[in-house]
Amino acid sequence: MRSPRSATGALVGGLVAGGLLLAALAGTPAGAVDPGGTRPAPTAAATPAPADPALARIVSLRPTPDGGLRVVSDVSMPAADAPRRGVVDGARARVLLGTADGTVLARTAVPATHVRAELPRVAGATALTGEQVLDPAPVLRVRVPVDADLTSVRARVAGEGYAAAYRAPARRAAATAPTRGELPGHPLGPSANRLDVVVLGDGYTAGDRAAFTADAARVADDLLARTPFAEHRDLVNVVGLFVPSQERGADQPPPSATCRDYSTAPGCCPETGTAHRSGFVETRYDATYCSFGIQRLLVPADTGAIVADADAGHPGWEQVLLVVNDEEYGGSGGFVATTSTHEAGTEVMAHELGHSLLGLDDEYDTFTPGYPPCSDVPSSQDGPCLANVTDVTDRSRLKWRRWVDPATPVPTTGPQPPDVVGLFEGAHYSPTRWYRSCHDCLMRTLGQPFGRVAAEQLPLRLLADDLGTYGVSLVEPGSVLPPTTDVVVVAPGESVRLGLQVLGTGAGTRTTWTVDGTTVAEDVLPTGPAGVEVVGTEAPQRVSVTVEALPGVLHPDDVALTREVRSWTVAPSADVPAPGEATGRATGPGRRYVRLPAGVDCAAGTLAVRLLQPRQQPRVRSVVLEVDGEQVTRIGRSAVPGRLRLPLAEGDHEVRATVARRGDAPLATTRSYAAC
C-alpha cells in the first residue's frame, strides 16, 4: 500500500551555459527505441569504437523537480528501424549534450508538454469536454551519434532550465525486463516498414499476464476495426509488452471537498460528485485517477519508466498505448494514450490517436485554454491549421475541396451524415472563425467515425512517398527479385520471373506490369507476392511494375502520392546500363516543403510533386522548379499546399525545387531520376 502524496511542486531552474541562453521553440512529440536493454555508461578514458552508420541511438531525458535531468533511456537500434514522427502538438525544446572531447551536440527535442483530458465526465456519454494540463516532467527524446561519449545534458522546457551530468541508466534486473509477445490476431511485420504501436499494461501482477494479453488484444482489435485503421492494419505492428506490477489496479485518491492537490499523482481528489472506491496501490507506472484534480483523468505518473520499457522491449516504436487494469472509466491523451479496462475506454483512445497518429485537430467548439490560433490564410501571422480544420471559406481555396460535392453549399449547415464533406462552422475550441470538414465526427463526438478528410490522413502519413511521416512502402524492402540494380540476363526465348512482395490496403493494392511501356498484366492484390514472367528477346527490354493504393479512404486524386515504381532491364547480355527511378533520396532542407517522389510516371511522362506548408515553419512565398538547371515553372503561395505534375522528357534528369519563405532564407531540395 502506497501512502498518499502531496502536490508536486512546480519545476524550477534556469540555464545559462557558456554564455548561451537556451530559447524555447514551438512543436511536438516523437518516439524511438532500442534493440535490447540499456547502454553501459561511457567513460572519458575509453576510446569509442567507430560509429556504425547502420545503427541509430536515441537518448531520453526527463526533468526532475530540483532542476536536473534524468537519463531514463539510452538505446541503439538498426537505423532502418528508427522511428519517424510528424508534428502534432507540444513545444519544442533545445537540448545540449556535452561530450568527453569538448564537443557540444545541439538537438531539438519534441516533448508532449501537455496531457489531454478529453473525455466525457460520465461513462457512456458522447460529448467531449476539452481540457489540457501541463505535464510537469515531459520526456525529451533526441538522436545522437552512436559513438558519442556523453558527459553532460542541458535543456530548457516550457520556460524552465534543467542541467545534469550524464549518467547512463542503471542496468535493470531480469525480473523487471519487459516480455514481448505477439497479440492474438496481430502478426508482426518488419519494423523498418511498419507503423509500430506498443501496448503496455499497468496494475497487472506477475500472475495476470494472460489477462493483460487478452485486454491488450481487445484494445488493438477495437482500434483496428474502425476506418482508417481497418483498411491499413497490414501496415501496422501492434506489440504487447508485459512488465508486472506489485499490485493490481490504479490509485484512486479519496474525494475531499477541501482537497487542493492538482498534481499528476494526487493524494486526494477535489471532485466529490462521483462515487468511486478509493485507495493506493504499487504499480509499475503509477497510473492515477483524478490526476490534476479531474476524476476521470487517468494518467501514468512515471512516463520515464514507460519509455525505458518500450525502448527495451521493441525497437522502432512510434506510439505507446497503456492499458490500466482497473474497471473504473478513465483515460488520457498526450505522449502516452491511456485507457482503463472499461468497455468505453477505446472510444476516447481512438480520438487521442487522431491527434498523435493522424495529426488532427479537435473539431468541438468548447473553449479550451492553451491552444494558439491557426490560419490557412497566406497573409496571416498564425501557424497553419491542421488537416481537418481551417479558417478559409472560399471554396476554390479550401484545402479539402476535392472531397466537397459541387452541390454542397460552402459554408455548410447541418445536420449531415458523417460521409458528407463540407465546411461546418465551429472547431478548434471556438464556435466561430474556424470550420471543420465533417458535421459530427470522432474529433468532435465519441461513437462517430473519423470522417473522410480526417481518415485520409493515415494513408497520406503512411504512404505519401518515401518522405512520408512514417515512411511505409507498399513494396516490402528486400523483396524485389532479381535486384533492380542489376541487368537481368536472359537468353532469347528463355524466361525469367520478376517479383516482389506488396502490402495490401483497403480492398487491395493495384499492380500494373509493363514491358517497354506496354501493359502486360494488371491485378489488385492483398498482402503477399506479385510477379510476372518475361521472355527474353534479342533486344534489351525495360520491365516495370507500378504499385499503388486503391481509392476509398484515399481520394482518387491522392492515389498518385502512394505510387511506387520498380524497373528492371532484361537483356541477352549484361552490357546494358541498369535503369533506376530516383537514383537516390531527395537531398536538401527544402524536403520539408517539397516532396519529390521516388519515381517518374513513365506512362504519363510526369513527376507527381507535392507542395507542403509545414506547421510552425515560415510561410511559403513561392516555389521554383528546375529540370537540369532550367526553370520550368514557378508556383505562387496560393497553390501551397497542393500538388502538381511536372512534365519530364525522356532521359536522365535532375529536378531541383527552391522554396522562397517569408522572413527567412530560401531552402532547396534536389533529386535525380534515371531515364524511363
C-alpha positions in Angstrom: 0.0 0.0 0.0 1.5 3.3 -1.0 0.9 6.4 1.2 -1.0 9.4 -0.2 1.2 12.0 -1.7 1.1 15.8 -1.5 1.0 18.1 -4.5 4.1 18.0 -6.7 6.0 21.3 -6.6 6.5 23.3 -9.7 9.6 22.5 -11.6 12.1 25.3 -11.4 15.6 26.2 -12.6 17.4 28.4 -15.0 20.0 27.5 -17.6 22.7 29.8 -18.8 25.7 27.9 -20.1 28.8 29.2 -21.8 27.1 32.5 -22.4 24.3 30.8 -24.3 20.7 31.2 -23.1 18.6 28.4 -24.5 15.3 29.7 -26.0 12.1 27.7 -26.1 10.7 27.0 -29.5 7.3 25.6 -30.6 6.4 22.0 -32.0 5.5 18.1 -30.9 6.0 14.5 -29.6 8.1 11.7 -31.2 9.0 8.1 -30.4 12.1 5.9 -30.6 13.6 2.6 -29.4 16.4 0.2 -28.5 17.0 -3.3 -29.7 17.6 -4.6 -26.2 18.4 -3.0 -22.9 20.5 -0.1 -21.8 24.0 1.0 -22.8 26.9 0.9 -20.3 28.0 4.3 -19.0 30.7 5.7 -21.3 33.9 6.8 -19.6 36.2 9.7 -20.6 39.2 7.4 -20.7 37.6 4.9 -23.1 38.3 5.1 -26.8 34.9 4.8 -28.6 34.6 2.4 -31.4 34.0 3.8 -34.9 30.4 4.8 -35.4 28.3 2.2 -37.2 26.2 4.0 -39.9 23.7 1.1 -39.8 22.8 2.0 -36.2 20.8 4.8 -34.6 21.0 6.0 -31.0 18.3 7.8 -29.0 18.7 9.3 -25.6 15.6 10.1 -23.5 15.7 12.6 -20.7 13.1 13.6 -18.1 13.3 16.8 -15.9 13.4 16.4 -12.1 11.8 18.8 -9.5 15.3 20.0 -8.4 16.1 21.4 -11.9 18.1 18.3 -13.0 17.7 15.9 -15.9 17.4 12.1 -15.5 18.5 9.9 -18.4 15.7 7.4 -18.5 16.9 5.5 -21.6 19.9 5.4 -23.9 19.3 3.0 -26.7 20.6 1.9 -30.0 18.8 0.2 -32.9 19.1 -0.6 -36.6 19.0 2.7 -38.4 16.2 1.3 -40.7 14.0 0.8 -37.6 14.5 4.3 -36.2 11.0 5.8 -35.8 9.7 8.7 -37.8 7.0 11.0 -36.4 5.2 14.1 -37.6 4.3 17.3 -35.9 1.2 17.1 -33.8 1.3 19.5 -30.8 3.5 20.4 -28.0 6.5 22.7 -27.5 10.0 22.2 -29.0 12.9 22.3 -26.6 16.5 22.8 -27.2 18.9 20.2 -25.8 22.7 20.5 -25.4 24.7 17.3 -24.9 28.3 17.7 -23.8 30.9 15.1 -24.8 34.2 14.0 -23.4 36.2 15.7 -26.2 34.6 19.0 -25.5 32.1 18.9 -28.4 28.6 20.2 -27.7 25.8 18.5 -29.6 22.8 20.7 -30.1 19.5 18.9 -30.7 15.8 19.8 -30.8 13.6 17.6 -28.6 9.9 17.4 -29.3 8.2 16.6 -26.0 4.5 16.4 -25.4 4.3 19.2 -22.8 0.6 18.7 -22.0 -1.7 15.9 -21.0 -5.0 15.9 -22.9 -8.1 15.5 -20.7 -10.6 15.0 -23.5 -13.3 12.7 -22.2 -16.9 12.8 -21.0 -17.3 13.3 -17.3 -19.8 10.4 -17.3 -19.1 7.0 -18.8 -21.3 6.2 -21.8 -21.8 9.9 -22.7 -20.5 11.0 -26.1 -20.0 14.8 -25.8 -16.3 15.5 -25.2 -15.1 18.0 -22.7 -11.8 19.6 -23.8 -9.2 20.3 -21.2 -5.4 20.2 -21.2 -3.0 20.3 -18.3 0.7 21.0 -18.3 2.9 17.9 -17.8 5.5 18.9 -15.2 8.1 16.4 -16.4 7.7 15.7 -20.2 10.1 13.2 -21.8 12.7 14.7 -24.1 14.0 12.3 -26.9 16.9 13.2 -29.0 19.0 11.3 -31.6 22.8 11.4 -31.1 25.8 9.7 -32.8 26.2 6.1 -31.8 29.7 6.7 -30.6 29.1 10.0 -28.8 30.8 9.8 -25.3 28.3 11.9 -23.4 29.3 13.8 -20.2 26.5 16.3 -19.6 23.0 17.2 -20.6 21.1 20.5 -20.5 17.7 21.6 -21.7 15.1 24.3 -21.5 11.4 23.3 -21.4 8.3 25.5 -21.0 10.4 28.4 -19.8 12.4 26.3 -17.2 16.0 25.3 -17.4 17.5 21.9 -16.4 21.0 20.5 -16.3 22.9 17.5 -15.1 25.9 15.3 -15.6 25.2 12.4 -18.0 24.6 9.2 -16.1 23.6 6.1 -18.1 20.5 4.3 -16.9 21.2 1.5 -14.4 21.1 -2.0 -15.7 17.7 -3.5 -14.9 17.1 -6.8 -13.2 15.9 -9.6 -15.4 12.7 -9.8 -13.4 11.7 -6.3 -14.4 12.6 -6.7 -18.1 9.6 -6.4 -20.5 8.4 -9.6 -22.0 7.5 -9.2 -25.6 4.5 -11.2 -27.0 2.6 -11.3 -30.3 -1.0 -10.4 -29.6 -3.6 -12.9 -31.0 -4.8 -11.8 -34.4 -2.0 -9.3 -34.8 1.0 -10.8 -36.7 4.1 -8.7 -36.9 5.9 -7.5 -40.0 9.4 -5.9 -40.3 9.7 -2.9 -38.0 11.5 -0.9 -40.7 8.4 -0.9 -42.9 5.6 -0.6 -40.4 3.9 1.9 -38.0 4.9 0.4 -34.7 2.5 0.6 -31.8 3.5 -0.8 -28.4 0.8 -1.8 -25.8 1.9 -1.8 -22.2 -0.1 -2.6 -19.1 -0.2 -1.1 -15.6 -1.6 -2.8 -12.5 -1.2 -6.3 -13.8 0.7 -8.7 -11.4 3.0 -11.5 -12.4 0.0 -13.8 -12.4 -2.0 -11.6 -14.7 0.0 -11.9 -17.9 -2.8 -13.8 -19.7 -5.3 -11.1 -18.6 -3.0 -8.4 -19.9 -2.6 -10.2 -23.3 -6.4 -10.5 -23.6 -7.0 -6.9 -22.6 -4.3 -5.6 -25.0 -5.6 -7.7 -27.9 -9.1 -6.4 -27.2 -7.9 -2.8 -27.3 -6.0 -3.4 -30.5 -9.0 -5.2 -32.1 -11.3 -2.3 -31.2 -9.0 0.3 -32.6 -8.1 -1.6 -35.8 -11.7 -2.4 -36.5 -12.5 1.2 -37.4 -11.7 3.2 -40.5 -9.0 4.2 -41.4 -7.0 1.7 -39.3 -9.0 -1.3 -40.5 -8.0 -0.7 -44.2 -4.3 -0.3 -43.2 -3.9 -2.9 -40.5 -1.3 -4.8 -42.6 0.9 -1.6 -42.4 0.7 -1.5 -38.6 2.6 -3.6 -36.0 0.9 -3.9 -32.6 3.2 -5.4 -30.0 2.3 -6.4 -26.4 5.0 -5.7 -23.8 4.3 -7.2 -20.3 6.0 -5.8 -17.2 4.5 -7.0 -13.9 3.3 -4.6 -11.1 3.4 -5.4 -7.4 -0.4 -4.9 -7.1 -3.5 -4.8 -9.2 -5.4 -1.7 -10.2 -4.7 2.0 -10.1 -4.5 4.8 -7.5 -7.9 6.2 -6.5 -7.3 9.2 -4.3 -10.1 9.8 -1.8 -12.6 12.6 -2.6 -12.4 15.6 -0.3 -14.2 19.0 -0.6 -11.1 20.7 0.9 -8.6 19.0 -1.5 -6.3 21.4 -3.3 -3.9 18.8 -4.8 -3.8 19.3 -8.5 -0.6 17.3 -9.2 0.0 14.4 -11.6 -0.4 11.8 -8.8 -2.5 13.5 -6.0 -3.1 12.3 -2.5 -6.8 13.4 -2.6 -9.4 14.3 -5.2 -11.3 17.6 -5.2 -14.1 16.2 -7.3 -16.6 14.7 -4.9 -19.8 14.4 -7.0 -18.9 10.9 -8.4 -19.0 7.9 -6.1 -16.0 5.6 -6.5 -13.7 3.5 -4.4 -10.5 5.0 -3.0 -7.1 3.6 -2.2 -3.5 3.4 -3.4 -1.6 0.6 -4.9 2.0 -0.1 -6.0 2.1 -0.4 -9.8 4.9 -0.2 -12.4 3.9 3.2 -13.9 1.9 4.7 -11.0 -1.3 5.2 -13.0 -3.6 7.5 -11.0 -7.2 8.7 -11.3 -8.1 12.3 -10.5 -4.8 13.5 -11.9 -4.6 17.3 -11.9 -7.9 17.3 -10.0 -10.0 15.7 -12.7 -11.7 12.4 -11.5 -11.9 10.7 -14.9 -8.3 11.7 -15.9 -6.2 8.6 -15.6 -2.5 9.4 -16.1 0.7 7.3 -15.6 2.9 9.4 -13.3 6.1 7.6 -14.4 6.3 8.1 -18.1 10.1 7.7 -17.8 9.6 4.0 -16.9 7.2 3.7 -19.9 9.8 4.9 -22.3 12.5 2.7 -20.8 10.3 -0.4 -21.0 9.2 0.4 -24.6 12.8 1.0 -25.7 14.0 -2.2 -24.1 11.1 -4.3 -25.5 10.6 -3.2 -29.1 12.9 -1.3 -31.3 11.2 1.2 -33.5 8.1 2.1 -31.6 6.2 5.2 -32.7 3.2 5.2 -30.4 2.6 3.8 -26.9 -0.8 2.7 -25.6 -1.2 2.0 -21.9 -4.0 -0.3 -20.6 -4.6 0.1 -16.9 -6.0 -2.9 -15.0 -8.9 -1.1 -13.5 -12.6 -1.2 -14.4 -13.3 2.4 -13.4 -13.9 4.6 -16.5 -11.0 6.9 -17.3 -8.1 7.7 -19.6 -5.9 10.4 -21.1 -4.0 11.5 -24.2 -0.7 13.1 -25.0 2.7 11.3 -25.1 1.0 8.1 -23.9 -2.6 7.2 -24.9 -4.1 5.7 -21.7 -7.3 3.8 -21.0 -8.7 1.7 -18.3 -10.3 -1.7 -19.0 -13.7 -0.1 -19.1 -15.5 -1.1 -22.3 -15.9 2.6 -23.3 -12.3 3.4 -22.9 -11.1 2.7 -26.5 -13.5 5.3 -27.9 -11.5 8.0 -26.1 -8.3 6.3 -27.1 -9.3 6.4 -30.8 -9.9 10.1 -30.5 -6.5 10.6 -29.0 -4.8 8.6 -31.8 -6.5 11.0 -34.2 -4.2 13.6 -32.6 -1.0 11.6 -32.3 -1.1 9.4 -35.4 -3.3 11.2 -37.9 -2.2 14.8 -36.9 -5.8 16.0 -36.4 -7.2 19.0 -34.6 -10.2 18.9 -32.3 -13.5 19.7 -34.0 -15.5 20.6 -31.0 -16.1 24.3 -30.1 -15.8 24.2 -26.3 -13.2 26.9 -25.3 -10.0 25.2 -24.1 -7.1 27.5 -23.0 -3.6 26.8 -24.1 -4.1 26.2 -27.8 -2.9 29.0 -30.1 -4.9 30.3 -33.1 -4.2 28.9 -36.5 -4.8 30.1 -40.0 -4.7 28.9 -43.6 -4.9 32.5 -44.9 -1.5 33.2 -46.6 -1.2 36.7 -45.1 -1.9 35.5 -41.5 0.9 35.5 -38.9 -0.6 32.5 -37.2 0.7 29.0 -38.0 -1.3 26.9 -40.5 -4.2 24.8 -39.3 -4.1 21.0 -39.1 -5.6 18.9 -41.9 -9.3 18.8 -40.7 -9.7 22.4 -39.6 -9.5 25.7 -41.5 -10.4 29.4 -41.4 -10.7 29.6 -45.2 -14.3 30.0 -46.5 -13.5 30.4 -50.2 -14.5 27.1 -51.9 -11.7 27.5 -54.6 -9.0 27.7 -51.9 -10.4 25.2 -49.4 -7.7 22.5 -48.8 -10.2 19.7 -48.8 -12.2 21.0 -51.8 -11.6 17.8 -53.8 -13.9 16.0 -51.2 -16.7 18.5 -51.4 -19.6 17.7 -53.8 -20.4 20.5 -56.2 -24.0 20.6 -54.9 -22.9 21.0 -51.3 -23.0 24.7 -50.2 -19.9 26.3 -48.6 -20.2 27.1 -45.7 -22.4 24.2 -44.9 -25.2 23.8 -42.4 -26.1 20.6 -40.5 -27.1 18.1 -39.6 -25.4 16.0 -42.3 -24.2 12.3 -42.3 -20.5 11.7 -41.4 -19.6 10.9 -45.1 -20.8 14.3 -46.3 -17.8 16.7 -46.5 -18.5 20.4 -46.3 -17.5 23.5 -44.3 -19.2 23.4 -40.9 -18.6 26.3 -38.5 -17.3 25.6 -35.1 -13.9 23.9 -34.4 -10.5 24.4 -32.8 -12.2 25.2 -29.4 -14.3 28.0 -30.8 -17.9 28.3 -32.2 -16.9 30.9 -34.7 -14.0 31.7 -37.1 -12.8 28.0 -37.5 -14.5 25.4 -39.6 -14.5 21.6 -39.7 -14.9 19.2 -42.7 -17.5 16.9 -41.0 -20.7 17.9 -39.2 -20.4 15.4 -36.3 -17.4 13.1 -36.4 -15.0 11.5 -33.9 -12.8 14.5 -33.4 -16.0 16.2 -32.1 -18.1 13.4 -30.6 -17.4 9.9 -29.4 -19.1 7.0 -31.2 -18.8 8.6 -34.6 -16.4 7.7 -37.5 -13.4 10.0 -38.3 -15.0 11.4 -41.5 -13.4 11.3 -44.9 -10.9 14.2 -44.6 -9.7 13.0 -41.2 -9.5 9.4 -42.2 -7.4 10.1 -45.3 -4.6 11.5 -43.2 -3.5 8.0 -42.1 -2.6 6.6 -45.6 -1.2 10.0 -46.5 1.1 9.9 -43.5 2.0 6.3 -44.0 2.5 6.2 -47.8 2.9 9.6 -49.3 6.2 8.8 -50.9 9.4 7.9 -49.1 9.4 11.2 -47.2 6.1 10.4 -45.7 5.7 10.8 -41.9 6.0 7.1 -41.2 8.0 6.0 -44.3 6.0 2.9 -45.0 6.4 1.4 -48.5 3.8 -0.7 -50.4 6.8 -2.7 -51.6 8.4 -4.7 -48.8 12.1 -3.7 -48.6 14.4 -6.5 -49.8 11.7 -8.4 -51.5 12.4 -7.3 -55.1 14.0 -10.2 -57.0 16.1 -10.1 -59.0 17.5 -6.8 -57.7 16.7 -3.9 -60.0 20.3 -2.6 -59.7 21.5 -5.4 -62.0 20.8 -6.2 -65.6 18.8 -9.4 -65.7 20.5 -11.6 -68.3 18.1 -13.8 -70.2 18.8 -15.6 -73.5 16.3 -15.1 -76.3 13.4 -17.5 -75.9 14.1 -18.3 -72.3 12.0 -16.8 -69.5 12.6 -15.2 -66.1 10.2 -14.4 -63.2 10.4 -10.9 -61.8 8.7 -10.4 -58.4 8.2 -8.6 -55.1 6.1 -8.6 -52.0 3.3 -6.0 -51.7 1.3 -4.7 -48.7 -2.4 -4.7 -49.1 -4.6 -1.7 -48.3 -8.3 -1.5 -48.1 -9.8 -3.6 -50.9 -6.2 -4.4 -52.1 -3.2 -2.9 -53.8 -3.0 -2.4 -57.5 0.0 -3.7 -59.5 0.5 -2.8 -63.2 3.2 -4.5 -65.2 4.6 -3.0 -68.4 7.2 -4.1 -70.9 8.7 -1.2 -72.9 5.7 0.9 -71.9 3.0 -1.7 -72.9 0.8 -3.0 -70.1 1.1 -6.8 -69.9 -0.6 -7.5 -66.6 -2.7 -5.7 -64.0 -4.1 -7.0 -60.8 -5.5 -6.0 -57.3 -3.8 -8.0 -54.6 -3.9 -8.4 -50.8 -0.6 -8.5 -48.9 1.6 -11.1 -50.5 3.7 -11.9 -53.6 3.3 -10.3 -57.0 5.2 -11.1 -60.2 5.3 -11.6 -63.9 7.1 -14.0 -66.4 9.2 -12.2 -69.0 10.6 -14.0 -72.2 14.0 -12.8 -73.4 14.4 -11.2 -76.8 17.4 -10.1 -79.0 16.9 -6.5 -77.8 17.0 -5.2 -74.2 13.6 -4.8 -72.6 12.5 -2.4 -69.8 10.1 -4.1 -67.4 8.4 -2.0 -64.8 5.8 -2.6 -62.1 3.7 0.3 -60.7 2.3 -0.3 -57.2 -0.3 2.0 -55.7 -3.1 2.0 -53.1 -6.7 1.9 -54.3 -9.0 4.9 -53.7 -11.5 4.6 -50.9 -10.0 6.0 -47.7 -7.8 7.9 -50.2 -9.4 10.4 -52.5 -8.8 9.3 -56.2 -6.7 12.5 -56.7 -4.3 11.4 -54.0 -3.7 7.8 -55.2 -0.7 9.0 -57.2 1.0 10.1 -53.9 1.3 6.4 -52.9 2.6 5.3 -56.3 5.9 3.4 -56.4 7.7 2.0 -59.5 10.3 -0.7 -59.7 12.1 -1.4 -63.0 14.4 -4.0 -64.5 16.4 -4.2 -67.7 16.1 -7.7 -69.2 18.7 -8.2 -71.9 20.6 -11.0 -73.6 23.9 -9.7 -72.1 25.0 -7.6 -69.1 26.5 -4.9 -71.4 23.5 -2.6 -70.9 23.3 0.2 -68.3 21.0 -0.7 -65.4 18.0 1.6 -65.0 16.5 3.1 -61.9 13.9 5.5 -60.9 15.1 8.1 -58.4 18.8 7.4 -58.3 19.0 8.4 -54.6 17.0 10.1 -51.9 16.0 13.7 -52.1 18.6 16.0 -50.6 18.5 19.4 -49.0 16.3 21.0 -46.3 13.7 22.0 -48.8 12.3 18.5 -48.4 10.1 19.8 -45.6 8.3 21.9 -48.2 8.5 20.0 -51.4 8.3 16.2 -51.7 9.9 14.8 -54.9 8.6 11.2 -55.3 10.6 8.0 -55.7 9.8 7.5 -59.3 8.6 9.1 -62.6 5.2 8.1 -64.0 6.8 6.9 -67.2 3.5 6.2 -68.9 2.4 9.8 -68.4 5.9 11.3 -68.6 5.3 13.3 -65.4 6.6 13.6 -61.9 4.0 13.9 -59.1 5.3 16.7 -56.9 3.7 17.6 -53.5 3.9 21.1 -52.1 3.6 21.5 -48.3 3.3 24.2 -45.7 4.9 22.7 -42.6 3.3 23.6 -39.3 5.2 26.2 -37.3 7.6 26.9 -40.2 7.9 30.2 -42.1 5.2 30.6 -44.8 6.0 29.8 -48.4 6.1 32.8 -50.8 6.9 30.8 -53.9 8.4 27.6 -55.3 10.6 27.4 -58.3 11.1 24.1 -60.1 14.1 23.4 -62.3 14.9 20.5 -64.6 18.6 20.1 -65.4 19.3 23.7 -64.3 16.5 25.2 -66.4 13.4 26.8 -64.7 10.3 25.2 -65.9 7.6 26.6 -63.5 7.1 29.0 -60.6 4.3 28.4 -58.1 2.8 31.1 -56.0 1.9 30.9 -52.4 -1.8 30.5 -53.2 -1.1 27.0 -54.6 0.6 25.8 -51.4 -0.2 23.3 -50.0 -1.1 21.5 -53.2 0.0 19.0 -55.9 1.3 19.3 -59.5 2.5 17.1 -62.2 5.9 18.2 -63.7 6.4 17.1 -67.3 9.7 15.2 -67.9 11.0 14.3 -71.3 12.8 11.0 -71.9 16.3 10.8 -70.5 18.1 11.2 -67.2 17.1 14.3 -65.2 17.9 16.3 -62.1 15.0 18.1 -60.5 15.5 21.0 -58.1 12.9 22.9 -56.1 13.8 26.2 -54.4 11.3 27.5 -51.8 11.2 31.2 -51.0 10.0 31.8 -47.5 8.6 34.9 -45.7 11.2 36.4 -43.5 13.7 33.6 -43.8 16.3 32.2 -46.2 15.2 30.1 -49.2 15.6 26.3 -49.0 16.2 23.8 -51.8 15.8 20.1 -52.4 17.2 18.1 -55.3 16.6 14.6 -56.7 17.9 12.8 -59.7 15.9 10.4 -62.0 17.0 7.8 -64.5 15.6 7.6 -67.9 12.2 5.9 -68.5 
